[in-house]
Amino acid sequence: MGAGHLSRPDFGKTQMDSQNPMSEFYECFLKGREQGKAFAVPGCYACFKPDFSRQIYREDMPEYCTYSSIAGEGAVCVLEPAEFVIGQFELSLTARGVPMAVFIQSADGHHRLAVRLLPPFGGVELAAAPASVPLLELQITGQDLMQIDEAPAQLARRWVSGSQNKQWAAHPAMEAWELRALAAAQREFGRMQGSNNRI
């Protein structure tokens, strides 16, 4: 061999902390890119049940708004379910190597989001969620704990290409819907107050 040297493409980069309880799950999720080219995102359906006995403000909205990935009676569709071809698929770590989320971008650049995995057990301190892009959360289940040992490739494929146990935690469309719902509730409250004053 001639004079030369070997270089690692990840030299100097923060490596994932293998002792972190979430590392195994993120490693499995990353392998989902190898199992399929498409990523599925669930729909987002909102319910808003305001209390018209008082004025509602922006900070009150979490008390009256609920979101689900399943369309229920009276729910409003905020985001349609979708599937896109994966372009970028990259793990984000803290300076200590704690996994934060996986950043995913579609091949056409129209979709960009972060996926955070939620543990199936308590007592796990999660890294702060990224706020720069829409956030999707994937809840890991007890069944996943068994499958990650028995059939990790199948599990990784399901996590990536399926929408089960995924739910939107933050998205501009959710914020816009809340502002519209809040404005409508405030108008209705003002109308009711005006009617009461005329009685």
C-alpha positions as CSV (number, residue, x, y, z in Angstrom):
1,M,0.0,0.0,0.0
2,G,1.2,3.5,-0.7
3,A,1.6,6.1,1.9
4,G,-1.7,7.3,3.1
5,H,-4.2,7.2,5.9
6,L,-7.7,6.1,6.6
7,S,-10.3,8.6,7.6
8,R,-13.7,8.1,9.2
9,P,-16.6,10.2,7.7
10,D,-18.0,10.7,11.2
11,F,-14.7,11.8,12.7
12,G,-15.2,14.7,15.0
13,K,-18.9,14.3,15.1
14,T,-20.8,13.6,18.3
15,Q,-21.6,10.0,18.6
16,M,-24.8,8.6,20.1
17,D,-24.6,7.6,23.7
18,S,-25.0,3.8,23.6
19,Q,-26.0,3.8,27.3
20,N,-28.9,6.1,26.8
21,P,-32.2,4.1,27.1
22,M,-33.5,5.6,23.9
23,S,-30.5,4.9,21.7
24,E,-31.5,1.3,20.8
25,F,-34.9,2.6,19.6
26,Y,-33.4,5.4,17.5
27,E,-30.9,3.0,16.0
28,C,-33.8,0.7,15.0
29,F,-35.8,3.7,13.6
30,L,-32.8,4.8,11.5
31,K,-32.7,1.3,9.9
32,G,-36.2,1.9,8.6
33,R,-34.7,4.0,5.9
34,E,-33.1,0.9,4.5
35,Q,-36.4,-1.0,4.7
36,G,-38.5,1.4,2.7
37,K,-38.3,4.6,0.7
38,A,-41.7,6.1,1.8
39,F,-42.5,7.7,5.1
40,A,-46.1,7.9,6.3
41,V,-47.5,10.8,8.4
42,P,-50.8,10.6,10.1
43,G,-53.7,13.0,9.9
44,C,-54.4,15.5,12.6
45,Y,-57.9,15.9,13.9
46,A,-58.9,18.6,16.4
47,C,-61.7,19.0,18.8
48,F,-62.5,22.4,20.5
49,K,-64.9,22.6,23.4
50,P,-64.8,26.1,24.8
51,D,-66.4,27.3,28.1
52,F,-68.5,30.2,27.1
53,S,-69.0,31.2,30.7
54,R,-65.7,33.1,30.6
55,Q,-63.5,34.8,28.1
56,I,-60.9,32.5,26.6
57,Y,-57.4,33.6,25.8
58,R,-54.5,32.1,23.7
59,E,-52.9,30.5,26.8
60,D,-56.2,28.8,27.7
61,M,-56.3,26.8,24.4
62,P,-54.6,23.6,25.6
63,E,-57.3,23.3,28.2
64,Y,-60.0,23.2,25.6
65,C,-58.3,21.7,22.5
66,T,-57.5,18.0,21.9
67,Y,-55.7,16.5,19.0
68,S,-55.8,12.9,17.6
69,S,-54.5,11.0,14.7
70,I,-57.9,9.3,14.3
71,A,-61.0,11.1,13.0
72,G,-63.6,11.2,15.8
73,E,-67.1,12.6,15.9
74,G,-67.2,16.3,15.7
75,A,-63.5,16.5,15.0
76,V,-62.0,18.9,12.4
77,C,-59.3,17.7,10.0
78,V,-56.3,20.0,10.5
79,L,-53.8,17.8,8.5
80,E,-54.6,15.1,6.0
81,P,-52.7,11.8,6.3
82,A,-49.8,11.7,3.7
83,E,-47.0,9.6,2.4
84,F,-43.8,10.9,0.7
85,V,-40.6,9.6,-0.7
86,I,-37.7,10.1,1.8
87,G,-34.9,12.4,0.8
88,Q,-33.0,13.3,4.0
89,F,-33.0,11.1,7.1
90,E,-30.7,12.4,9.8
91,L,-30.4,11.9,13.5
92,S,-29.9,14.9,15.7
93,L,-28.0,14.6,19.0
94,T,-27.2,16.8,22.0
95,A,-23.6,17.6,22.8
96,R,-23.7,14.6,25.2
97,G,-24.8,12.2,22.5
98,V,-28.4,12.0,23.7
99,P,-30.8,11.5,20.7
100,M,-33.2,14.4,20.2
101,A,-35.1,13.5,17.1
102,V,-34.7,12.3,13.5
103,F,-35.0,15.0,10.9
104,I,-36.7,13.9,7.7
105,Q,-37.1,15.7,4.5
106,S,-39.0,14.5,1.4
107,A,-37.2,14.0,-1.9
108,D,-39.1,16.9,-3.4
109,G,-38.4,19.2,-0.5
110,H,-42.1,19.8,0.3
111,H,-42.1,18.0,3.6
112,R,-39.7,18.6,6.5
113,L,-40.3,17.5,10.0
114,A,-38.7,16.0,13.1
115,V,-39.7,12.7,14.6
116,R,-39.2,12.2,18.3
117,L,-39.6,8.7,19.9
118,L,-41.5,8.4,23.1
119,P,-40.4,5.7,25.6
120,P,-42.7,2.8,26.5
121,F,-41.8,3.2,30.2
122,G,-41.5,6.1,32.6
123,G,-38.4,7.6,34.2
124,V,-36.7,8.5,30.9
125,E,-35.5,12.1,30.6
126,L,-36.0,13.2,27.0
127,A,-33.9,15.8,25.2
128,A,-35.7,19.0,24.4
129,A,-37.8,18.7,21.2
130,P,-36.6,20.8,18.2
131,A,-38.8,23.8,17.6
132,S,-37.5,24.8,14.1
133,V,-39.7,22.3,12.2
134,P,-43.0,20.5,12.6
135,L,-42.7,17.8,15.3
136,L,-44.2,14.3,15.0
137,E,-44.1,11.9,18.0
138,L,-43.9,8.1,17.7
139,Q,-45.1,6.2,20.8
140,I,-43.1,3.0,21.4
141,T,-45.3,0.2,22.8
142,G,-44.7,-2.9,24.9
143,Q,-45.2,-4.9,21.7
144,D,-42.4,-3.0,20.1
145,L,-40.1,-3.9,23.0
146,M,-40.6,-7.6,22.1
147,Q,-40.3,-7.1,18.3
148,I,-37.1,-5.1,18.5
149,D,-35.4,-8.3,19.6
150,E,-37.3,-10.7,17.5
151,A,-37.8,-8.8,14.2
152,P,-36.0,-5.5,14.2
153,A,-36.1,-5.0,10.5
154,Q,-39.9,-5.5,10.4
155,L,-40.4,-3.1,13.3
156,A,-38.2,-0.4,11.6
157,R,-40.2,-0.8,8.4
158,R,-43.5,-0.4,10.3
159,W,-42.3,2.7,12.2
160,V,-41.3,4.4,8.9
161,S,-43.9,3.3,6.4
162,G,-46.9,3.0,8.8
163,S,-48.8,5.7,10.6
164,Q,-49.8,3.7,13.7
165,N,-48.9,5.3,17.1
166,K,-47.7,8.5,15.4
167,Q,-49.2,11.8,16.4
168,W,-48.5,15.4,15.6
169,A,-47.2,17.4,18.6
170,A,-46.5,20.7,16.8
171,H,-47.3,22.0,13.3
172,P,-48.0,25.5,11.8
173,A,-51.4,24.2,10.6
174,M,-52.3,23.3,14.2
175,E,-51.3,26.8,15.5
176,A,-53.2,28.4,12.7
177,W,-56.3,26.3,13.4
178,E,-56.1,27.2,17.1
179,L,-56.0,31.0,16.3
180,R,-59.1,30.7,14.1
181,A,-60.9,28.6,16.8
182,L,-59.9,31.2,19.4
183,A,-61.2,34.1,17.3
184,A,-64.5,32.3,16.7
185,A,-64.9,31.6,20.4
186,Q,-64.1,35.2,21.4
187,R,-66.7,36.4,18.9
188,E,-69.3,34.0,20.2
189,F,-68.5,35.1,23.8
190,G,-68.9,38.7,22.9
191,R,-72.2,38.0,21.1
192,M,-73.5,36.1,24.2
193,Q,-72.4,38.9,26.5
194,G,-74.1,41.5,24.3
195,S,-77.3,39.4,24.3
196,N,-77.2,39.1,28.1
197,N,-76.8,42.9,28.5
198,R,-79.9,43.5,26.4
199,I,-82.0,41.3,28.7
